[in-house]
Amino acid sequence: MDKFVKLHQKMDQAKSQSKEEDQDQDQTLLNLEASGDYHIDYKCANCILEFAKNVVGYLEKQHFLIVYENERIKPTPLGKAAFASSISPEESMLIFEDLVDSR
C-alpha cells in the first residue's frame, strides 16, 4: 500500500509542476503579445503540427492510442500503463510482448 501512496504523491507533484510551467508559458506569451515584440514562424508551426501527427500515428500503430473519426484520442490500457510507469513506448512494447508470450 505504501508504494501506491508514494506513486500517487509523485503523480500529484508532477501535475502541480506541469500546471506551474503551463502558467509560466501562458504569462510569457501574454507578455510577448502585449509588447508586440514577437514573430510567429508559421513554417515552424506547420513542422510541429506534422511532427505531432506523426507521433500520434506511431502511438496508434503501436496500440498506445485509439484515434476516433471525430479526432478524439484516447489511451489504451497499454498506453496508460506505459505513461504511468514512465517507460518508453519501445520498452513498453518489449515488456508487453514478453507478458503475452508468457501466457
Residue pairs with C-beta under 8 A, 6 or more apart in sequence:
11 84
32 38
56 65
56 67
56 73
58 89
59 65
59 79
59 89
60 66
60 67
62 89
62 93
63 76
63 78
63 79
64 75
64 76
64 78
64 79
64 82
64 89
64 92
65 73
65 74
65 75
65 76
65 79
66 73
66 74
66 75
66 76
67 73
68 74
75 83
78 92
78 96
81 92
82 88
82 89
82 92
85 92
87 95
